[in-house]
Amino acid sequence: MVGHNEYARKRARMLAEMGYAALAVDMYGEGKQAMHPDDAGKFSSELMKNFDTAKARFIAAMEFLKKQPTVDPGRIAAIGYCLAEDCAEYGTAGIDLKGVASFHGGLNAVKPAQQGG
């Protein structure tokens, strides 16, 4: 993924055109965009070194989405494009999502969810 760019916004618009509430999230932060695969690797590596910040960023976006009048908070899913630690990772990090999909991303749990007791 190159960051929160026009492609990410286009994908969100495509979902909206199909009737879904959609939100493109700036997971790198500060509007960073990678124009070269080396930059993408650097940005994603930085993101995973501070997974708690990445997770908080994702949760903040999800909480914003839940407050929208067209959103059923119990039916939120995530789609990740290319970022190896994309939002599909959050499905394994204890975040309550209805589903996850990863396109060209990884599915390894950075911090696996803990079983409740």
N, C-alpha and C positions, 0 to 999 in steps of 0.2 A: 504494500500500500504506500502511496506517496504522501499520505496525510489527508487532512480535511480539505479536499479540493473539489473541483467541479464534477469529477467522476462520482465521488461519494454523494454529492448533492443530487446528481442525476439519478442515481440508484434509489435514493430516498423519494424523489419525485415519481419514479416509476412505480414504487410500492404504493404511494399515495393515489396515483391514478387507478390502481386496482382496488382502492377502497380501504387501504390500511392507513393507520396513523404511522408516520415514519419520521425518524430523526437521525440525521447524520452527525456523528460525534467526533470531535477533535481529540482523538486518543493520544497523539503525540504531545499536545498542549502548545499553547502560544502560537498556533497557526503554522507550525513547522510543516514544510513540505519537502519531501525527498525528490530530487530530480535525477538521481543516480542510484542504482541498487546499493552501492556502498553507503550512501547517506541513509537509505531505508534501514539497512542493517544496523547502523550506528544508532539511529533514533529508536528502533525497536529494542535494541539491546539496553539502551538507557532506560526505556520504559520498564523492561522486565527486572532490571536491577532495583527498581523501586515499585514493585508490584502493588504495594498498599496504596500508593498514589494513583496508579492506573486503575485499580479497583474502585477507589473513591471517586475518580472521574467518571467511571462507568455508572456507578450507583447514582451519582448526582444527575446524570442525564436520564437515567431510568426513573428517578423520582420526579423529575420535571415532566417526563412523558406521562406518568401516572396521573398527574394533575390535570391533564387535558380532558375536556368534556367528551371527546369522542373515543377515549381510551378505556378499555376494561382492564383495570390493574391486575387482574388475575390471568390475563391472556397475553402477556408480553413475551416476545421472543427476540432473539438477536441474530443478526447476520454479520459475519466478518469477511472481509475481502483481503486476501494476500498477507496481511500482518500475521506472522507466525504465532504470535501470542494474542490473536484477535479476540473478539468478544466471545467466541466459542469457548475460550478458556474460562470465562466467568460462569459458564454452566457447570464447571467442575470446582468452582471456588466458593460454593455455598450461597450463591445468589439465586433467588427464586425466579427462574425463567420457565416459561411454558415450553420453549424449545430453542435450539441453537442450530445454526448452519454455518459452515466454514467453507469458503471458496479459496483454495490455494493456501490455506492456513494450517497451522498445527493444531493437534488435538491433545497435546500433552498437558497434564495438570501441573501448573506451576506451584500452586498450593492446594492440594486436594481438599475437598470439603471434609469436615470432621463429622462423624456420625453422632447424632444426638443421643442422649441417654435417658 
